[in-house]
Amino acid sequence: MATFDAIAAVGAGRMGRGIAVAFAYSGHPVRLIDAKPRDAADAARLADEARAEIRATLTMMAGFGLLERAEIDGMLSRVTHFSHDALAEGLAGARFIFEGVPETMEVKAEAFARISAHADPSAIIASTTSTILSNDLQPLVTHPGRFLNAHWLNPAFLVPLVELSPGTATAPKATQALKDLLERIGKVPVICAPSPGYIVPRIQVLAMNEAARMVEDGVATAEDIDTATRYGFGFRFAVLGLLEFIDWGGGDILYYASRYMADATGEDRFAAPRIIGENMEQRRTGLRDGQGFLDYDGMDIAAYQQGRLDAFAAMLRHLGKMPVKG
């Protein structure tokens, strides 16, 4: 019979509740711990609110066909709420602890001091911060080798990706253990260095600002820009990764397109990074060279391309946008 590690989420707000749903859905007992001191009445109110939201989320997921309605009560029973004063009880025996308190160093320092005082010495501790680097938070935790950042994307119970960012003192076995846990519940963890914006937010901020800038410049309406991103940008990148897409078309195409855009707009932000030119010099332009950002050596290129095109066709069917046959 499978055994499920106990999970603690310190911070009973949106992220803590989303993490609780993700793990309870997959069979784990979850301790949802309020990080804020409250009187008894307010603590009871928050617990009722959290329980109601988790039930509503599970009910919504049942509507998506992800579970049967008869399973809701069983999943909800896996989540136990603990008040601020019951932190020690909530952390006892928890193998993995996720911190999800407000994004200030003062609040996080207090939270990690309390977590460190009561967590099992072997417990892996992860912050869900979206802004503070793991190297800045790591000194706040005793036994810092067990600490890293785990950036979930909202809604945490649906989005597969979790960006793991170890600090310089993080033990590789701690990163691997958390990665393994997330994979067991169906998440897709990736690992990145302690860098502002992780991976997705760093890309998103550039894309979102450029979309807003196009509205500002009168390039197109907001509605047409959103349509273009759904059916052109988003459609393709739901199948091909960004770097895979560069390889698909050829890094030289990006190089010349970037040079044109930079010259035409006078904006350096459109210039290609140095690595694009270096790849061209080293004949690593992508599929046609067998090397690019990814390695295609020994791959059946025709079969690979056919597989990706099949995925595009599946996306078209999902969107209801198949070509109209005459």
JOUR-V34478 format. One record per residue. RES is the residue in three letters. SS is DSSP state (helix for helix, strand for strand, loop for the rest). PSI is psi in degrees with one decimal (none if undefined). Layout:
# JOUR-V34478
RES_SS_PSI, RES_SS_PSI
This chain:
# JOUR-V34478
MET_loop_135.9, ALA_loop_143.1, THR_loop_146.1, PHE_loop_122.9, ASP_loop_144.0, ALA_loop_135.6, ILE_strand_135.2, ALA_strand_134.4, ALA_strand_110.8, VAL_strand_110.8, GLY_loop_111.2, ALA_loop_28.3, GLY_loop_-156.1, ARG_helix_-47.4, MET_helix_-44.5, GLY_helix_-41.5, ARG_helix_-39.5, GLY_helix_-41.1, ILE_helix_-39.4, ALA_helix_-42.8, VAL_helix_-46.2, ALA_helix_-44.0, PHE_helix_-38.3, ALA_helix_-38.1, TYR_helix_-35.3, SER_loop_6.7, GLY_loop_-1.7, HIS_loop_141.1, PRO_loop_133.8, VAL_strand_133.5, ARG_strand_110.8, LEU_strand_112.8, ILE_strand_123.1, ASP_loop_128.8, ALA_loop_-2.0, LYS_loop_132.7, PRO_loop_136.1, ARG_loop_158.3, ASP_loop_170.6, ALA_helix_-41.1, ALA_helix_-43.4, ASP_helix_-36.1, ALA_helix_-41.4, ALA_helix_-39.1, ARG_helix_-46.3, LEU_helix_-41.3, ALA_helix_-42.5, ASP_helix_-39.8, GLU_helix_-44.2, ALA_helix_-44.0, ARG_helix_-40.7, ALA_helix_-40.1, GLU_helix_-40.3, ILE_helix_-41.0, ARG_helix_-43.3, ALA_helix_-39.1, THR_helix_-45.1, LEU_helix_-37.0, THR_helix_-41.4, MET_helix_-42.6, MET_helix_-34.9, ALA_helix_-37.2, GLY_helix_-27.4, PHE_loop_-6.0, GLY_loop_16.4, LEU_loop_-14.2, LEU_loop_166.2, GLU_loop_146.8, ARG_helix_-29.7, ALA_helix_-15.5, GLU_helix_-11.3, ILE_helix_-49.4, ASP_helix_-39.1, GLY_helix_-42.5, MET_helix_-40.9, LEU_helix_-33.2, SER_loop_-16.0, ARG_loop_-13.8, VAL_strand_120.6, THR_strand_131.6, HIS_strand_136.7, PHE_strand_139.3, SER_loop_170.1, HIS_helix_-41.5, ASP_helix_-15.1, ALA_helix_23.6, LEU_helix_-46.8, ALA_helix_-43.1, GLU_helix_-40.9, GLY_helix_-32.7, LEU_helix_-17.6, ALA_loop_120.1, GLY_loop_-0.3, ALA_loop_125.8, ARG_loop_-32.9, PHE_strand_134.0, ILE_strand_125.7, PHE_strand_124.8, GLU_strand_131.5, GLY_loop_51.2, VAL_loop_170.2, PRO_loop_154.9, GLU_loop_59.0, THR_loop_146.6, MET_helix_-35.1, GLU_helix_-47.2, VAL_helix_-41.1, LYS_helix_-37.3, ALA_helix_-42.2, GLU_helix_-43.6, ALA_helix_-44.3, PHE_helix_-30.4, ALA_helix_-43.0, ARG_helix_-41.1, ILE_helix_-46.4, SER_helix_-34.0, ALA_helix_-25.6, HIS_helix_-16.0, ALA_loop_151.4, ASP_loop_140.2, PRO_loop_-26.4, SER_loop_-4.9, ALA_loop_141.0, ILE_strand_130.4, ILE_strand_128.9, ALA_strand_133.8, SER_strand_145.0, THR_loop_17.0, THR_loop_145.1, SER_loop_-0.1, THR_loop_-30.9, ILE_loop_132.1, LEU_loop_147.7, SER_helix_-34.8, ASN_helix_-27.3, ASP_helix_-28.5, LEU_helix_-28.0, GLN_helix_-40.3, PRO_loop_-13.6, LEU_loop_-7.5, VAL_loop_133.5, THR_loop_148.4, HIS_loop_62.5, PRO_helix_-14.9, GLY_helix_-17.0, ARG_helix_5.9, PHE_strand_143.0, LEU_strand_168.6, ASN_strand_143.8, ALA_strand_98.5, HIS_strand_104.8, TRP_strand_147.4, LEU_loop_133.8, ASN_loop_143.6, PRO_loop_127.9, ALA_loop_-28.7, PHE_loop_-9.9, LEU_loop_-45.3, VAL_loop_125.0, PRO_loop_-33.7, LEU_strand_137.0, VAL_strand_123.1, GLU_strand_114.7, LEU_strand_129.4, SER_strand_94.4, PRO_strand_150.4, GLY_loop_176.4, THR_loop_-24.6, ALA_loop_-1.7, THR_loop_131.3, ALA_loop_132.7, PRO_helix_-34.0, LYS_helix_-28.3, ALA_helix_-43.8, THR_helix_-44.4, GLN_helix_-39.7, ALA_helix_-41.8, LEU_helix_-39.6, LYS_helix_-44.7, ASP_helix_-42.8, LEU_helix_-47.6, LEU_helix_-39.6, GLU_helix_-34.6, ARG_helix_-26.6, ILE_loop_11.6, GLY_loop_8.0, LYS_loop_167.1, VAL_strand_90.2, PRO_strand_141.1, VAL_strand_158.2, ILE_strand_131.1, CYS_loop_157.0, ALA_loop_160.7, PRO_loop_96.1, SER_loop_138.3, PRO_loop_129.9, GLY_loop_-1.7, TYR_loop_-134.2, ILE_loop_-63.8, VAL_helix_-50.7, PRO_helix_-33.6, ARG_helix_-41.1, ILE_helix_-42.3, GLN_helix_-42.7, VAL_helix_-35.3, LEU_helix_-45.6, ALA_helix_-43.5, MET_helix_-41.2, ASN_helix_-37.3, GLU_helix_-38.0, ALA_helix_-44.5, ALA_helix_-37.6, ARG_helix_-36.2, MET_helix_-35.2, VAL_helix_-45.7, GLU_helix_-38.9, ASP_loop_-3.1, GLY_loop_24.0, VAL_loop_-41.3, ALA_loop_167.1, THR_loop_159.9, ALA_helix_-38.8, GLU_helix_-43.0, ASP_helix_-34.5, ILE_helix_-42.9, ASP_helix_-37.9, THR_helix_-41.9, ALA_helix_-39.8, THR_helix_-34.0, ARG_helix_-47.5, TYR_helix_-3.8, GLY_helix_-66.3, PHE_helix_-61.9, GLY_helix_-38.7, PHE_helix_-47.5, ARG_helix_-39.0, PHE_helix_0.0, ALA_loop_-16.1, VAL_loop_-46.5, LEU_loop_134.2, GLY_loop_160.2, LEU_helix_-45.4, LEU_helix_-34.2, GLU_helix_-37.5, PHE_helix_-38.8, ILE_helix_-47.0, ASP_helix_-37.4, TRP_helix_-47.7, GLY_helix_-28.4, GLY_loop_127.4, GLY_helix_-27.5, ASP_helix_-33.7, ILE_helix_-44.8, LEU_helix_-41.3, TYR_helix_-49.9, TYR_helix_-36.2, ALA_helix_-39.2, SER_helix_-41.5, ARG_helix_-41.1, TYR_helix_-47.8, MET_helix_-41.6, ALA_helix_-41.3, ASP_helix_-42.8, ALA_helix_-34.9, THR_helix_-19.2, GLY_loop_17.5, GLU_loop_121.4, ASP_helix_-19.2, ARG_helix_-17.3, PHE_helix_-6.9, ALA_loop_144.5, ALA_loop_145.4, PRO_loop_163.5, ARG_helix_-35.5, ILE_helix_-27.8, ILE_helix_-46.5, GLY_helix_-39.1, GLU_helix_-41.0, ASN_helix_-38.2, MET_helix_-44.0, GLU_helix_-31.2, GLN_loop_11.5, ARG_loop_52.8, ARG_loop_57.4, THR_loop_-7.3, GLY_strand_-141.4, LEU_helix_-44.0, ARG_helix_-21.5, ASP_helix_-9.3, GLY_loop_-1.8, GLN_strand_141.3, GLY_loop_-131.1, PHE_loop_-29.9, LEU_loop_164.8, ASP_strand_119.4, TYR_loop_12.2, ASP_loop_128.6, GLY_loop_-0.9, MET_loop_144.3, ASP_loop_93.3, ILE_helix_-41.9, ALA_helix_-42.8, ALA_helix_-39.5, TYR_helix_-47.1, GLN_helix_-40.1, GLN_helix_-39.9, GLY_helix_-42.4, ARG_helix_-39.2, LEU_helix_-35.2, ASP_helix_-39.9, ALA_helix_-36.7, PHE_helix_-43.3, ALA_helix_-39.7, ALA_helix_-38.7, MET_helix_-40.7, LEU_helix_-43.2, ARG_helix_-41.5, HIS_helix_-39.5, LEU_helix_-9.1, GLY_loop_33.6, LYS_loop_36.3, MET_loop_147.9, PRO_loop_145.7, VAL_loop_121.6, LYS_loop_133.4, GLY_loop_none
